[in-house]
Amino acid sequence: MTPHLEINNLTMAYGDSVIQKNLNFTVKRGEIFIIMGGSGCGKSTLLRHLIGLLKPSEGEILVNGVSLWNTSFEERNKIISRSGVLFQGGALWSSMTLGENIELLLTEYTQLNNKQRQDVISYKLSLVGLSRYKDYYPSEISGGMRKRAGLARAIALDPEILFFDEPSAGLDPVSSRLLDNLILELRDSLGATIVIVSHELASIFTVGDNAIFLDPTEKTIIATGAPKHLLESSEDSRVIQFLTRTI
Ligand SMILES: Nc1ncnc2c1ncn2[C@@H]1O[C@H](COP(=O)(O)OP(=O)(O)OP(=O)(O)O)[C@@H](O)[C@H]1O
C-alpha cells in the first residue's frame, strides 16, 4: 500500500544554512507520527515543508504517491487543501467567534449553504467538546479550550491528514492529557493520518505509533520507530537521554 507520506532524501535550508539533510521516512495512512528532537533541531521547519509552505532544497515529498513540488500548482493546492493544520497557540482569529472561525474556511473552500455550514460548525465543535461555545470569542475561553477550538477548525474541511505543531505547549498536565485523548479519538473517528511535532514525553508515549528523532549536530534523523520501542531498545545515548529526561 502506498504510504500516505513519503519523504525521499529531503534537505531543508534557509538560504545557505542547512537545517536538516538526507531525511528519509514514510508515514502510513491512519498512523499518529511524531517528529521529535531537541530545541532548534528543525522540527517546525520540517512541518512547514510537509504542509507545502516551504520548498525543499533537495529531495522530494510525496503525498499519496504524488510529488508535492514536481506537479502543477493546481494539483499542489488540491493536495494541500486535503490537510488540516494546528499551529502552536491555536492561531484562531481573535476578532471572530469560534463559529465564525470555522465558518470562514467553509465559506472559502466549500459550496455549502448557510444551514449546512451551521450544521458542520455544530458537529465539529461537538467533536472537540465545545458545543456550547460557538458564539464565544477566543479571549473568553481557556488555553486548553482554544487548542480544542483550533482543532475543530483544523478538521473543518474533513482533512485526510492533520499536522500539529506542539499541540500541548503551554497547557497544564491535565489539559494536555485531555488533548491527547481527543487526538486519539479524532484519529479513530475521522480515520485521518496525524503528524505531530512534540517534545512532551507523556504525549509522545501516549499517542505516538511511530516517530523520527532529529539531531541538531548531525543534522539528520538518528532514530526511527515507535517511541516505546525506542525507549526500550535504542542504544543511542542522545535518544535515551531525550526519552528519559525529567523536564
Ligand atoms: N524563517 C527562518 N529563517 C532563517 N532561519 C530560521 C527560520 N526559521 C527557523 N530558522 C532556524 O532554523 C533552525 C530550526 O528551527 P525550527 O523552529 O524548525 O526548530 P524546532 O526544532 O522546531 O525548534 P523548537 O523546538 O525550539 O520550536 C533554528 O536554528 C532556527 O533559528
The ligand as a Tripos MOL2 file, in Angstrom:
@<TRIPOS>MOLECULE
LIG
   31    33     1     0     0
SMALL
NO_CHARGES

@<TRIPOS>ATOM
      1 N1         12.4560   31.7480    8.7340 N.pl3     1 LIG1
      2 C1         13.6870   31.3810    9.1270 C.ar      1 LIG1
      3 N2         14.7900   31.9050    8.5720 N.ar      1 LIG1
      4 C2         16.0270   31.5100    8.9480 C.ar      1 LIG1
      5 N3         16.2720   30.5960    9.9110 N.ar      1 LIG1
      6 C3         15.2100   30.0390   10.5060 C.ar      1 LIG1
      7 C4         13.8620   30.3860   10.1570 C.ar      1 LIG1
      8 N4         13.0010   29.6650   10.9200 N.ar      1 LIG1
      9 C5         13.7820   28.8990   11.7150 C.ar      1 LIG1
     10 N5         15.0920   29.1110   11.4720 N.ar      1 LIG1
     11 C6         16.2360   28.4410   12.1270 C.3       1 LIG1
     12 O1         16.1570   27.0670   11.7780 O.3       1 LIG1
     13 C7         16.5250   26.2600   12.8980 C.3       1 LIG1
     14 C8         15.4080   25.2630   13.1830 C.3       1 LIG1
     15 O2         14.2690   25.9850   13.6480 O.3       1 LIG1
     16 P1         12.8970   25.2540   13.9560 P.3       1 LIG1
     17 O3         11.9530   26.2730   14.5050 O.co2     1 LIG1
     18 O4         12.4650   24.4800   12.7850 O.co2     1 LIG1
     19 O5         13.3550   24.2360   15.1020 O.3       1 LIG1
     20 P2         12.4620   23.4330   16.1590 P.3       1 LIG1
     21 O6         13.1120   22.1170   16.3290 O.co2     1 LIG1
     22 O7         11.0440   23.4500   15.7480 O.co2     1 LIG1
     23 O8         12.6770   24.3140   17.4600 O.3       1 LIG1
     24 P3         11.7820   24.4570   18.7960 P.3       1 LIG1
     25 O9         11.6910   23.0940   19.3980 O.co2     1 LIG1
     26 O10        12.5810   25.3770   19.6450 O.co2     1 LIG1
     27 O11        10.4530   25.0100   18.3790 O.co2     1 LIG1
     28 C9         16.8250   27.2050   14.0460 C.3       1 LIG1
     29 O12        18.2100   27.3890   14.1140 O.3       1 LIG1
     30 C10        16.1370   28.4850   13.6290 C.3       1 LIG1
     31 O13        16.8250   29.5940   14.1360 O.3       1 LIG1
@<TRIPOS>BOND
     1     1     2 1
     2     2     3 ar
     3     2     7 ar
     4     3     4 ar
     5     4     5 ar
     6     5     6 ar
     7     6     7 ar
     8     6    10 ar
     9     7     8 ar
    10     8     9 ar
    11     9    10 ar
    12    10    11 1
    13    11    12 1
    14    11    30 1
    15    12    13 1
    16    13    14 1
    17    13    28 1
    18    14    15 1
    19    15    16 1
    20    16    17 2
    21    16    18 1
    22    16    19 1
    23    19    20 1
    24    20    21 2
    25    20    22 1
    26    20    23 1
    27    23    24 1
    28    24    25 2
    29    24    26 1
    30    24    27 1
    31    28    29 1
    32    28    30 1
    33    30    31 1
@<TRIPOS>SUBSTRUCTURE
     1 LIG1         1 GROUP 0 **** ****
